[in-house]
């Protein structure tokens, strides 16, 4: 297909290159024309504005820093909407606001243009290798029809639900990741200060129940299907474990806010169980 790509930064430049490797004819745009040099050398065509990209292509992708940039590119005076005819399709690959995604979708819909949100996950290395997740929100029929194009960008294109659902999934994923990273940093600081060599500590916890399990597996096993019987662990024992960990942190003058939060959570859960 003739594909437009706007935003040739850390992630976008690799995704655009992979579209070309997948056999698609590419029209590109970026705020810095020099960012497009490798793509132009490989046979892509330059367009001076998002409007020109949209006019010259069947499908357009954007990979931009955030909502402000997406709104300007999509709805600005020389934006995508002004150059897209009815039936054309726009995918936003950015990490974006679900509210903005839905608003742009509605504006585009009035002109007969399709808009889907398709944020990606995998980092620059994944963008380069093609090992990317794409979480898509919007028309499922469009997702199915254009999945071969998405497959040129990443190996895990997944339809999440209606418009905005992809962006919601991306925000849940990223926020969970940052919280987990922060908690791990705190508890590993505690473990190292308590006298365990860092790599030995990592190897030890990696072999445990939590270390062997993928981060989100527990949600599907119990919480989302609401399968709580039989219980997998006693709250009083979880409270005891976190109490001991918090005491170890105090002993070594480490203030693990994550463990304190879990201790409070265990207390509240225990009280709620007793009240039932």
C-alpha positions in Angstrom: 0.0 0.0 0.0 0.9 3.7 -0.2 1.5 4.6 3.4 2.2 7.9 5.1 4.4 8.1 8.2 4.8 11.2 10.4 7.2 11.3 13.3 10.6 9.8 12.6 12.0 9.9 16.1 13.4 7.2 18.4 10.6 4.8 17.7 9.1 6.1 14.5 12.2 6.0 12.3 12.5 2.2 12.9 8.8 1.6 12.3 8.8 3.6 9.1 11.8 1.6 7.9 10.1 -1.7 8.6 7.1 -0.6 6.6 9.4 -0.1 3.6 11.0 -3.5 4.2 7.5 -4.9 4.2 7.1 -3.7 0.6 5.0 -0.6 1.2 5.6 2.7 -0.6 6.3 5.4 2.0 5.6 9.1 2.2 7.2 10.7 5.2 7.2 13.9 7.2 8.9 15.1 10.4 9.6 18.5 12.0 13.3 17.8 11.1 13.8 16.9 7.5 17.2 15.5 8.3 15.5 12.7 10.3 14.1 11.4 7.1 17.4 11.1 5.3 17.8 7.3 5.7 14.2 6.8 4.5 14.6 9.1 1.5 17.8 7.3 0.6 15.9 4.0 0.7 13.2 5.3 -1.7 10.7 7.1 0.5 9.1 10.3 -0.7 9.2 13.5 1.4 6.0 15.6 2.0 6.2 19.1 3.4 3.1 18.9 5.6 0.9 16.4 7.3 -1.8 17.5 4.8 0.4 16.6 1.9 1.2 13.2 3.5 -2.5 12.5 3.8 -3.4 13.6 0.3 -0.7 11.3 -1.2 -1.4 8.1 0.7 -4.1 5.5 1.6 -3.2 4.9 5.2 -1.3 7.3 7.6 0.6 6.5 10.8 1.8 9.1 13.3 4.4 8.4 16.1 4.6 11.6 18.1 5.7 12.7 21.6 2.2 13.3 23.0 -1.4 14.7 22.8 -0.3 18.3 21.9 1.6 17.1 18.9 -1.0 14.6 17.8 -3.8 17.2 17.9 -1.8 19.7 15.9 -0.8 17.1 13.2 -4.3 15.6 13.0 -6.5 18.8 13.2 -4.2 21.7 12.5 -4.5 24.1 9.5 -2.1 21.9 7.5 -3.1 18.8 9.3 -4.2 15.3 8.3 -7.9 15.9 8.2 -7.6 18.7 5.6 -5.8 16.2 3.2 -7.8 13.0 3.8 -10.7 12.0 1.6 -13.5 9.8 2.8 -12.5 6.1 3.3 -8.9 6.8 4.2 -7.5 5.5 7.4 -5.4 7.1 10.2 -3.6 5.1 12.9 -2.0 7.0 15.8 0.9 5.0 17.3 1.6 7.5 20.0 1.1 7.1 23.7 -1.9 9.4 23.8 -4.9 10.6 25.8 -8.0 8.4 25.3 -10.2 11.4 25.5 -8.3 13.2 22.7 -8.2 10.0 20.6 -12.0 9.8 20.8 -12.5 13.4 20.0 -10.2 13.2 16.9 -12.1 10.0 15.9 -15.5 11.9 16.0 -14.1 14.8 14.0 -12.7 12.5 11.3 -15.9 10.4 11.3 -17.9 13.5 10.2 -15.7 13.6 7.0 -16.0 9.8 6.5 -12.3 9.3 7.5 -11.4 6.4 9.8 -9.2 6.9 12.9 -7.8 4.1 15.1 -5.5 4.4 18.1 -2.6 1.8 18.0 0.0 2.7 20.7 3.0 0.4 20.7 5.2 -1.3 23.3 8.7 -2.8 22.9 11.0 0.2 23.1 13.5 1.3 20.4 15.1 -2.2 20.2 11.7 -3.7 19.6 10.8 -1.1 17.0 14.0 -1.8 15.1 13.6 -5.6 15.3 9.9 -5.7 14.7 9.2 -7.3 18.1 6.5 -4.8 19.0 3.0 -5.0 20.5 0.4 -2.8 18.9 -2.8 -2.3 20.9 -5.5 -1.2 18.6 -8.8 0.6 19.4 -11.4 1.4 16.7 -13.3 -0.4 14.0 -12.5 -4.2 14.2 -13.2 -4.6 10.5 -10.6 -2.0 9.7 -8.1 -3.7 12.0 -8.7 -7.0 10.3 -8.4 -5.5 6.8 -5.2 -3.6 7.6 -3.5 -6.1 9.9 -1.0 -7.0 7.2 0.2 -3.4 7.3 0.4 -3.5 11.1 2.3 -6.8 10.9 5.1 -4.9 9.1 5.5 -2.8 12.2 5.2 -5.3 15.0 4.7 -9.0 15.7 1.9 -8.6 18.2 -0.9 -6.5 16.7 -3.9 -7.0 19.0 -7.4 -5.6 18.7 -8.4 -4.4 22.2 -11.9 -2.8 21.6 -13.6 0.4 20.5 -11.8 3.7 19.9 -9.6 4.7 22.8 -9.2 1.1 24.1 -5.7 0.8 22.8 -4.6 3.9 24.6 -6.2 2.8 27.8 -4.3 -0.5 27.6 -1.0 1.4 26.9 -1.5 3.7 29.9 -2.4 0.7 32.2 0.7 -1.2 31.0 3.1 1.8 31.4 1.8 2.9 34.7 2.0 -0.6 36.1 5.6 -0.9 34.8 6.7 2.3 36.5 5.1 1.3 39.8 6.8 -2.1 39.7 10.2 -0.7 38.8 9.9 1.7 41.7 8.9 -1.1 44.1 11.8 -3.3 42.9 14.3 -0.5 43.3 13.2 0.0 46.9 13.2 -3.6 48.0 16.4 -4.5 46.2 18.1 -1.5 47.9 16.9 -3.0 51.2 18.2 -6.5 50.3 21.6 -5.2 49.2 21.9 -3.0 52.4 21.0 -6.1 54.4 24.2 -7.7 53.0 23.2 -9.7 49.9 25.3 -9.3 46.7 23.0 -7.7 44.0 23.3 -10.4 41.3 23.0 -13.2 43.8 19.9 -11.5 45.2 18.4 -11.1 41.7 19.1 -14.8 40.9 17.5 -15.9 44.1 14.2 -13.9 43.7 14.1 -14.8 40.0 13.7 -18.4 41.0 10.8 -17.8 43.4 7.1 -17.9 42.8 6.9 -14.2 41.8 10.0 -14.3 39.8 8.9 -17.2 37.6 5.5 -15.8 37.0 4.8 -13.2 34.3 3.7 -9.9 35.8 0.1 -9.9 34.9 -0.7 -13.7 35.1 -2.2 -13.5 38.6 -4.9 -11.1 37.4 -6.2 -13.7 34.9 -5.9 -16.6 37.3 -7.9 -15.0 40.1 -8.9 -11.4 40.2 -10.5 -10.7 36.8 -12.6 -13.9 36.8 -13.4 -13.4 40.5 -12.2 -16.8 41.5 -11.2 -16.5 45.1 -12.0 -19.9 46.4 -10.0 -21.7 47.5 -7.7 -18.9 48.5 -4.1 -19.1 47.2 -2.6 -17.5 50.4 -3.7 -16.2 53.8 -3.8 -12.4 54.2 -2.5 -12.8 57.8 0.6 -14.5 56.4 1.0 -11.8 53.7 0.8 -9.2 56.4 3.4 -11.0 58.5 5.8 -11.2 55.5 5.5 -7.5 54.7 5.8 -6.6 58.4 9.1 -8.5 58.5 10.3 -6.8 55.3 9.4 -3.4 56.7 11.3 -4.2 59.9 14.3 -5.2 57.8 14.1 -1.9 56.0 14.0 0.1 59.2 17.0 -1.9 60.6 19.1 -0.8 57.6 17.7 2.7 57.4 15.8 2.1 54.2 12.3 3.5 54.0 10.5 1.2 51.6 7.2 3.1 50.9 6.1 0.2 48.7 6.2 -2.3 51.5 4.4 0.2 53.8 1.7 0.5 51.2 1.3 -3.3 51.0 1.2 -3.6 54.7 -1.7 -1.0 54.9 -3.4 -2.8 52.0 -3.1 -6.2 53.8 -4.6 -4.6 57.0 -7.6 -3.2 55.1 -8.2 -6.4 53.3 -8.0 -8.4 56.5 -10.5 -6.0 58.2 -12.9 -6.3 55.2 -12.7 -10.1 55.3 -13.5 -10.1 59.0 -16.5 -7.8 58.5 -17.9 -10.2 55.9 
